[in-house]
Amino acid sequence: MATKAVLGISPGTRTVGLAIIRNGELVEWKVKTFKETWSMDKRKAILATIHALCGYHGIGTIALKKVDPLRSSPELDLLVAAIMRQAARNGVTVKQYSLSDLDFDLETGKKQTKKDLNGHVAEQHPELRKEYLRERNNRREYHTKMFEAVAMAELLLRERR
């Protein structure tokens, strides 16, 4: 039987980072933008995107980034709860991770930044080099959510080994 794919999600009310890993290979990665103001329709659009990816790729598990309570909003909390409910209804397991769970470079002893995370993920997945270089030169973060989604999926896979 084929191994179920893993979906990494870094949620947001404006942008959502998504990454799919199947059989150890990163097969899809993107940042999906939802520009409209927050509404029930916007929440449904985000959930529909996730549902479509789960169906198309045969997702068995979602690695969902935990939202920092200090950086959250009621809308984001509702979205995360809806993602978890939708996954449960569809028989998809959800595992939540915070950025601090990553600890990808314990040797330096310094606190890791999102830029460090982006570089680390790009090293592991050379196909992300273009996005990494673009992100390095951006004043505002855009692709970081996608790098976080990849890192969440990778962490879930590492835990399984």
Backbone hydrogen bonds in HBPLUS format (Angstrom, degrees):
<---DONOR---> <-ACCEPTOR-->    atom                        ^
c    i                          cat <-CA-CA->   ^        H-A-AA   ^      H-
h    n   atom  resd res      DA  || num        DHA   H-A  angle D-A-AA Bond
n    s   type  num  typ     dist DA aas  dist angle  dist       angle   num
A0005-ALA N   A0058-GLY O   3.31 MM  53  6.02 151.2  2.40 132.7 135.7     1
A0060-GLY N   A0005-ALA O   2.93 MM  55  5.87 165.0  1.95 160.8 159.5     2
A0006-VAL N   A0021-ILE O   2.91 MM  15  5.31 164.7  1.94 151.1 155.6     3
A0021-ILE N   A0006-VAL O   2.96 MM  15  5.31 158.7  2.00 150.0 156.9     4
A0007-LEU N   A0061-THR O   3.01 MM  54  6.44 163.4  2.04 157.1 162.3     5
A0063-ALA N   A0007-LEU O   2.78 MM  56  6.11 159.2  1.82 150.1 157.2     6
A0008-GLY N   A0019-ALA O   2.69 MM  11  4.96 169.0  1.70 155.4 159.4     7
A0019-ALA N   A0008-GLY O   3.00 MM  11  4.96 141.0  2.16 142.2 144.3     8
A0009-ILE N   A0063-ALA O   2.91 MM  54  6.24 159.6  1.95 156.9 157.0     9
A0065-LYS N   A0009-ILE O   2.91 MM  56  6.22 163.9  1.94 170.4 175.8    10
A0010-SER N   A0017-GLY O   2.91 MM   7  4.76 158.1  1.96 133.4 138.0    11
A0017-GLY N   A0010-SER O   2.93 MM   7  4.76 165.0  1.95 141.2 141.3    12
A0034-PHE N   A0014-ARG O   2.70 MM  20  5.04 167.1  1.71 162.3 163.1    13
A0016-VAL N   A0032-LYS O   2.91 MM  16  5.28 152.7  1.99 145.4 154.4    14
A0032-LYS N   A0016-VAL O   2.91 MM  16  5.28 167.5  1.93 153.9 154.1    15
A0018-LEU N   A0030-LYS O   2.89 MM  12  5.42 166.1  1.91 169.9 169.0    16
A0030-LYS N   A0018-LEU O   2.95 MM  12  5.42 156.0  2.01 154.1 154.7    17
A0020-ILE N   A0028-GLU O   2.80 MM   8  5.14 161.6  1.84 150.8 152.0    18
A0027-VAL N   A0020-ILE O   2.86 MM   7  5.73 152.8  1.93 152.1 161.1    19
A0022-ARG N   A0025-GLU O   2.91 MM   3  5.33 155.6  1.97 153.0 149.5    20
A0025-GLU N   A0022-ARG O   2.91 MM   3  5.33 164.4  1.94 117.7 122.5    21
A0043-ARG N   A0039-SER O   3.08 MM   4  6.41 161.7  2.12 148.9 153.4    22
A0044-LYS N   A0040-MET O   2.91 MM   4  6.16 157.7  1.96 148.2 154.7    23
A0045-ALA N   A0041-ASP O   2.87 MM   4  6.11 146.6  1.98 142.7 152.1    24
A0046-ILE N   A0042-LYS O   3.01 MM   4  6.33 156.2  2.06 152.5 157.7    25
A0047-LEU N   A0043-ARG O   2.98 MM   4  6.23 166.2  2.00 152.4 156.3    26
A0048-ALA N   A0044-LYS O   2.79 MM   4  5.93 149.9  1.88 144.3 153.1    27
A0049-THR N   A0045-ALA O   3.04 MM   4  6.24 151.2  2.13 142.5 149.3    28
A0050-ILE N   A0046-ILE O   3.12 MM   4  6.46 161.2  2.16 151.3 155.6    29
A0051-HIS N   A0047-LEU O   2.84 MM   4  6.01 161.3  1.87 149.9 155.8    30
A0052-ALA N   A0048-ALA O   2.89 MM   4  6.01 159.4  1.93 147.0 152.2    31
A0053-LEU N   A0049-THR O   3.09 MM   4  6.33 159.9  2.13 147.3 152.4    32
A0054-CYS N   A0050-ILE O   2.93 MM   4  6.17 160.7  1.96 152.0 157.6    33
A0055-GLY N   A0051-HIS O   2.96 MM   4  6.21 158.9  2.00 150.4 155.6    34
A0056-TYR N   A0052-ALA O   2.90 MM   4  6.02 169.1  1.92 153.6 156.9    35
A0057-HIS N   A0053-LEU O   2.96 MM   4  5.92 167.4  1.98 151.7 155.1    36
A0058-GLY N   A0054-CYS O   2.97 MM   4  5.54 118.1  2.36 133.6 145.0    37
A0059-ILE N   A0054-CYS O   3.04 MM   5  4.70 160.1  2.08 131.4 137.7    38
A0093-THR N   A0060-GLY O   3.21 MM  33  6.48 154.9  2.27 152.2 144.7    39
A0062-ILE N   A0093-THR O   2.73 MM  31  6.16 157.4  1.78 159.3 167.3    40
A0095-LYS N   A0062-ILE O   2.86 MM  33  6.23 162.5  1.89 169.5 175.5    41
A0064-LEU N   A0095-LYS O   2.87 MM  31  6.08 153.8  1.94 148.0 156.0    42
A0097-TYR N   A0064-LEU O   2.94 MM  33  6.26 151.4  2.02 148.7 155.3    43
A0066-LYS N   A0097-TYR O   2.56 MM  31  5.30 166.0  1.58 138.0 140.8    44
A0071-ARG N   A0068-ASP O   2.81 MM   3  5.27 151.5  1.89 116.8 126.2    45
A0077-ASP N   A0073-SER O   2.95 MM   4  6.19 162.5  1.98 157.6 162.6    46
A0078-LEU N   A0074-PRO O   2.97 MM   4  6.18 154.3  2.03 144.1 150.8    47
A0079-LEU N   A0075-GLU O   2.94 MM   4  6.22 153.1  2.01 145.7 153.4    48
A0080-VAL N   A0076-LEU O   2.95 MM   4  6.21 166.2  1.97 155.6 157.9    49
A0081-ALA N   A0077-ASP O   3.04 MM   4  6.23 164.4  2.06 148.1 152.6    50
A0082-ALA N   A0078-LEU O   2.90 MM   4  6.09 151.6  1.99 144.7 152.9    51
A0083-ILE N   A0079-LEU O   2.87 MM   4  6.17 152.8  1.95 152.5 160.0    52
A0084-MET N   A0080-VAL O   3.03 MM   4  6.31 159.9  2.08 150.8 155.6    53
A0085-ARG N   A0081-ALA O   2.95 MM   4  6.22 153.8  2.02 145.9 153.3    54
A0086-GLN N   A0082-ALA O   2.89 MM   4  6.01 166.3  1.91 150.8 154.7    55
A0087-ALA N   A0083-ILE O   2.97 MM   4  6.12 160.4  2.01 147.7 153.2    56
A0088-ALA N   A0084-MET O   3.03 MM   4  6.20 161.9  2.06 144.8 149.7    57
A0089-ARG N   A0085-ARG O   2.95 MM   4  6.22 160.7  1.98 153.3 158.3    58
A0090-ASN N   A0086-GLN O   3.11 MM   4  6.33 140.5  2.27 141.6 152.0    59
A0090-ASN N   A0087-ALA O   3.06 MM   3  5.12 126.3  2.36  96.6 110.8    60
A0092-VAL N   A0087-ALA O   2.84 MM   5  4.82 167.7  1.86 146.6 143.1    61
A0091-GLY N   A0088-ALA O   3.16 MM   3  5.09 165.7  2.19 104.8 108.4    62
A0101-ASP N   A0098-SER O   2.94 MM   3  5.33 149.1  2.04 108.8 118.3    63
A0102-LEU N   A0099-LEU O   3.07 MM   3  5.58 157.2  2.13 112.5 119.3    64
A0117-LEU N   A0113-THR O   3.00 MM   4  6.36 154.1  2.07 145.1 152.3    65
A0118-ASN N   A0114-LYS O   2.86 MM   4  6.14 160.9  1.89 150.6 155.0    66
A0119-GLY N   A0115-LYS O   3.04 MM   4  6.26 163.5  2.07 148.5 152.2    67
A0120-HIS N   A0116-ASP O   2.91 MM   4  6.12 158.8  1.96 150.5 156.6    68
A0121-VAL N   A0117-LEU O   2.92 MM   4  6.14 167.5  1.93 159.6 162.0    69
A0122-ALA N   A0118-ASN O   2.94 MM   4  6.12 160.4  1.98 149.3 155.3    70
A0123-GLU N   A0119-GLY O   2.94 MM   4  6.16 144.2  2.07 143.5 153.0    71
A0124-GLN N   A0120-HIS O   3.14 MM   4  6.47 150.4  2.23 145.1 152.6    72
A0125-HIS N   A0121-VAL O   2.93 MM   4  6.15 136.8  2.12 144.4 157.2    73
A0128-LEU N   A0125-HIS O   2.85 MM   3  5.76 169.1  1.86 132.9 136.2    74
A0129-ARG N   A0126-PRO O   3.05 MM   3  5.33 165.8  2.07 116.7 118.4    75
A0132-TYR N   A0128-LEU O   2.90 MM   4  6.13 155.5  1.96 155.2 163.4    76
A0133-LEU N   A0129-ARG O   2.87 MM   4  6.11 165.7  1.89 158.7 160.8    77
A0134-ARG N   A0130-LYS O   3.04 MM   4  6.22 156.9  2.09 145.0 151.9    78
A0135-GLU N   A0131-GLU O   2.83 MM   4  5.97 158.3  1.88 146.6 152.9    79
A0136-ARG N   A0132-TYR O   2.90 MM   4  6.10 154.3  1.97 150.5 157.4    80
A0137-ASN N   A0134-ARG O   3.18 MM   3  5.39 132.6  2.42  99.3 111.2    81
A0138-ASN N   A0135-GLU O   3.13 MM   3  5.04 152.1  2.21  99.4 107.9    82
A0146-MET N   A0143-HIS O   2.87 MM   3  5.25 124.2  2.19 108.3 123.1    83
A0147-PHE N   A0143-HIS O   3.05 MM   4  6.48 156.1  2.11 153.9 161.4    84
A0148-GLU N   A0144-THR O   2.84 MM   4  6.13 154.8  1.90 153.3 160.7    85
A0149-ALA N   A0145-LYS O   2.94 MM   4  6.18 152.0  2.02 141.3 148.7    86
A0150-VAL N   A0146-MET O   3.00 MM   4  6.33 157.0  2.05 151.4 156.9    87
A0151-ALA N   A0147-PHE O   2.99 MM   4  6.21 162.0  2.02 147.3 152.5    88
A0152-MET N   A0148-GLU O   2.87 MM   4  6.13 152.6  1.95 150.8 158.1    89
A0153-ALA N   A0149-ALA O   3.08 MM   4  6.32 164.3  2.10 149.2 152.8    90
A0154-GLU N   A0150-VAL O   2.89 MM   4  6.14 160.9  1.93 154.2 160.0    91
A0155-LEU N   A0151-ALA O   2.93 MM   4  6.08 155.0  1.99 145.0 151.5    92
A0156-LEU N   A0152-MET O   3.08 MM   4  6.36 158.9  2.12 149.8 154.8    93
A0157-LEU N   A0153-ALA O   3.05 MM   4  6.35 159.9  2.10 149.3 154.6    94
A0158-ARG N   A0154-GLU O   2.86 MM   4  6.13 153.6  1.93 150.6 158.3    95
A0159-GLU N   A0155-LEU O   3.00 MM   4  6.25 153.6  2.08 149.0 155.5    96
A0160-ARG N   A0156-LEU O   3.23 MM   4  6.52 140.7  2.39 141.4 151.4    97
A0160-ARG N   A0157-LEU O   3.19 MM   3  5.16 127.2  2.49  93.9 107.2    98
A0161-ARG N   A0158-ARG O   3.23 MM   3  5.39 137.8  2.42  99.7 110.6    99
